[in-house]
Amino acid sequence: MKTFRKLLLIVPLLMLALGSTAQADGLYNKIDIRVISDDRGKLREYPVDSHGKTQRSYIAAREGERYRIRVRNRSGQRIGLVIAVDGRNIITGRKSWLERKEAKYVLDPWETAEYEGWRSSRNRVNRFYFTDIDDSYADAWGDHSAMGVIAVAVYREKEPEHYGYRQKRDGMIARSEAARSSSAGTGFGESEWSPAHKVHFHPRKKPAYRKFIKYEWRRTLCRKGVIRHCGHHHDDGNRFWDDDDRDYGWDDDFAPYPWRLRQR
């Protein structure tokens, strides 16, 4: 049975929000974030350098594989989710710093949702799929600053004063860099029906929890030593990647089509 979910967009006064608290109440233990392959199901994670409100891990990607991001809210409070893939907000398509004023999806208490693609309108998304960097959505905008990283920032709700979007499905409210040739990115895939409508949500100033998932081809993770016993020797390497928390401005819109697709 497919899980429903909802979405929310943020603008100076219009926003998609998320909610959840900080390390003090252990909320980071109540939000489960996974990458789900259409073919392989839940992808195995290889944790690295995680602590408290920030967790990091690797996953192995397969070229052409469709995937979605599943979030389970096992807390008794509503939360807002800023989700970025390859450094681009999956709702607006704009460069993301995981800030509170960015577009967000909203989850009710005890709700689970799956996010399958770049939101191209209120009613449709374009699927995520693993691909080469040259075919990725971020590369279409010349942005390689956070390639190969799925990032989720969870915000606790403050007061429901602002507007956002809540996703619906089937008429129901959804509950819910290395060398370019050897690196992975996420493409702008086929369009799917995924309607949304506005909801109220006012996020706290800082995220309560952040998760970064670095996806690479299996051969790359073997070379880095993240996956052991690959059948060959691996090079020593840096298993840590940087994230950037600088301020950033954005507008209220959806992810525009990459120029390559518009020219077809």
N, C-alpha and C positions, 0 to 999 in steps of 0.2 A: 504494500500500500504506500503510495507516494506521499511524502511529507509536505505539507503546505508551509509557506513562509511569507514574510512581509518585508517591505522595503520602505526606506524613508530618505528623502532628499533634503539637503540643508543649503540655505542661502543666507545672506545677511539676516533676513527675517523669516525665511522659509527653510526648514531643515529636516533632515532625516537623522534621528537621534538614536543613541544607544544608552543602556544603563547598566551599571554594575559597579561594585565598590572596590576597595583596595585591599592590600595585604592584611590590614587590621582585622577584617572579618572573614578572610580566607575565601573571597569570592573567586579568585583565580583557580580554586579547586572545584568550583561549581559550574564553570563554563568549559565545555568540551568542544574543541575545534579540530576537525579532521578533513583530510582531502580524500574524496571518494572517486575512484575510477569507474567509468561505465562498464569496463570489462573485468577489472580485478577486484572491485569493491574497495574497502578501506585500505589505503596505502600504508605500509609499515613506515614508522618514523624512527630516525636515528638521532636521539637527543644530543645536544651539544650546548655547553655554556649557558645553561638555564638557571634562573634564580627568581623566586618569589613572583612578582608581578610581570616579569618578562620571561618568556620561554622561547627556545630556539630548537629547531631540529631540521634534519635533512630528509628528503624522500627521493626515491628513484623514479624518474619519468620515462615513459616510452613514447617515441615520436608518433604523432597522429592521435594519441589517446585522448578521448573526451573525459573531462573531469568536472567535479563540482565541489564546493566548499560546504561542509555540514557543520552547523553550530547547534549545540544543545545547551539550553539554559536550564540548569538544574537548581536555580535559586528561586526565591519567592518574590523577586522584584523584576520589573521590566528593565531591559537593557537596550542600548544602542550600539551598533556595530559599524565602524569605519573599516571597510575592506579594500585593500589595494593589491593588485597583481602586477608584478614587474614595475612597481612604483606608481601605478595609475589607479585612481579611484574607479571601482567597477561600476559605479552608477553614472558618474559624469565623464569618465575617461580622462580627467585632468590629472596632472601630477599631484601626488598625495604626500602629505607629511603626517597623516593619521591625526589631524587636528580635530577639535570638537566642532568646528563650524563647517566641516566637510559634510557631504551627503552621506547618509547612514541608512542602514536597515534596522528595524526595531523588532525585538522579540519579547513576547509576554512571559510571565513567570512559567517555568516548566515547559516551555515551548521549544520545538526543534524546527529548524529550517535548513533548506539547501539552496545554495546560490550557484547557478550553472553557467552564468555568462555575463558579458558586458551589456548593461542596460542601454538599449538604443532608442527606447521610447517608453511611455507609461505602460504600454501593452506588450512589449517584446524585449527579449534579450538575445544576444548572439553568443553561441556556446564557447566555453573555454576548451582549448585543446593544446597539448604540448607540441612544440614545433621548434625549428631552428630560429635563432635570433632574427635572421633576415626576414622571416615570415611572421614575426610577432607583432602584436598590436602596439607595444611600446616603441618598437623600431620604426613603425610608420610615422611616429612623431619625433624621431631622432633622439629618443630618451633611453639611455642605457644605464642610468644612475642606480637602479634597483632591479636589474634584470634577474629573473629566476627566483624571485622572492614573493611568496604569498604572505601578506601581513594583515592581521586583524587587531584592531584596538577596540576594547570594550569599555563603554561609558555607562555610569550609573545615571539614572534620571534625577533631575533636580525638581523642576516644576513644569507641568505640561502647558507652556505658554506659547510655544512656537509650532509651526506647521511642518509637516513632512509627508512622506508617502508610505502607504501600507500596501503591501502586495497582495493580490487576490489571484485565485486560480480556479478554473471551472466554476465560476460564479460564487465561490466561497472565499471568505477572508483567509489568507494564508496564516497558519499557525507555525506558527513555527518561528672584474670580468676577465674570464679566460678568453682564449681564441674563439671567435664567433662560430667557427665550424664545429667546435666541441661543446658549446654551451646551449642551454635550452631556454625557450621563451614560451609565451602563451599567445595563441592566435585568436583572431576574431572570426568565429565559426558560423555555422548555420543559424538562422533566426528561429526562435521559439516563442510561442504565445506565453506571456507572463504579465498580466495586467496589475496595476497598482493604483492606490488612492491615498489621499493625504491623511496623516494622523498627527496628533500633538505629541511633542517630546522635547524636553529641555534638558540637555546633558550637563553633567558636572564639568568643571574646568579641566580636569586631568583624567586620562583613562585609568580605569581600575586595573586593567590587565591588558597585556599585549602579547601576541604570539607571532613569531616569524618562522615560516617554513621555507627552506631553501630547496628547490627541486633541481636536480641535475640528471643527466643520463647516467645509467648504472656504471658505464665504463669510467666516467669521471669520478664518481664516488669511490670506485675501487682504487683508482689512481691516488686519490686523496687519503685513502685509508679509512674512510667512513664506513664502508662495507668491508668486512674482513673475509679472508679465505676466498678470494676471487680467482685463485688459480694462477696468479702472477704477482710479481713484486710491485709495490706501489712507491711513488715518490713521496718524500716528506713534503708537507704543505700546510698552509694556514687554513684551519678548519673553522675560522671565524669570519663573519662578514659584517660590514658596517651598516648601520641604519642612520638616517638623518632626521633630526627633529626640528629643523628650522621652520619658522612661520611661513605661511603660504596663503595666497588669496585665490578665490575661485568664484565661479558664477553658478547660477541655478540652471543646469541643463543636463542633457544625457550624453552618453559616450558617442561622439561623432564617428561615422564610418572612416576607416583608414583611407587615405587618398588612393591607394592601389585598388581598393574595391570600388571606389566611386568612379574610377576611370574605365571599369569594365563595361 
